[in-house]
Amino acid sequence: MDNTQATVMADYTKRGVMNLDSALQWHFSINLSPRIPAYFVPIAIRAIKKANLEEWDADLFLRDGLELTGRNGPFSPTEIIDMMNLTAFVECDHA
């Protein structure tokens, strides 16, 4: 993954040029290999929000029927951020 592109997308969300949902959909479909399906955007947003609140011990679950690394959860925000290369988005204010 080219982290520069993720940083640009994160900056767009911070400046209101693009909403976080759209930025993550772009990031998952264009910036990552292998690609991550868009239905993982909600857990990515929850992980980013928890990280921005420094709630690192939060338990995050996928919606019913979805699995990531063979399980539905719980995942820590750190796990999701690492698996989906979301660090650039955590460094921005998405309020």
N, C-alpha and C positions, 0 to 999 in steps of 0.2 A: 504494500500500500504506500502511496505517496502521501505522507503526512501533511505536506504543503497544501494539497487540495482539501484535505479535511479541515485544516486550519482556516482556509478561505471560507469554506461552508460555515464553520462555526462563527467566524467573524460576520458573515452575512446575517446569521440569526441574531447576533448581538446588536447589529445596526438596524434590524427590522426589515432588511431587504428580502429575507426568506424566512418562513416559519420553520421551527425545529423539525416538525414532521416531514416536510418536503426536503429539508437538508439531509435528514437521515435516510430517506428513501433514495436520494441521489447517491449518498455515501455508500449505502448497501449495494446498489445496483451497478455503480460505475467505478467506485474507488476500491472495492475489495475483491479479492480472489481467494477462494471461491466467493461468489456473490451470496449475500444473505437475503432471503425473501422479505418483502415489505411487511409481512405479518409479524415480524419481530420488532418493528418500530415501537409499539407500545411499551415493551419491557425495556428497550433502550432508553426511552424517555423517562421511565420510572427510575432507572439506574442513574441517569444523569441528574435528575432532581434530588435523589437521595444523596448522591456524591456532593452536589452543591450545598446541601444542608449538613454535610459531614456525618450522615447517618450510615456509616460504613457497615454496621452490623445488621442492617435491615434484611429481611428475607423477601426475595422477589420470586414470583411464580409466573410461569407462562399461562396463557389461557388454556382451557381444557382441550386436549387432543394434540397439543404441540409439545415437542421435545427438542432439547438442545443438549448435545453431548450425551444423549441417551436418557435424559431425565427431564421432568417438568419443573423441578425446583426442589428445594429452595436454592436460589442463587444469591450471592452477595452482590452489591453494586460493583465491587472491584472485579468479580468474575465476568460480569456482563461487559463492563468497560474494556477489559482486556480482550475478551473473545471477539468483540465487535469493533475494536480499535477506535474507541470513543474518547480518548484522552483529550483531544483538541476541543471537544464539545464541553467537557467538564470545566475547562479553564475559562469558559465564558459564562456570563450571567444570562440565564434563559428565563428570568422571571417575567 
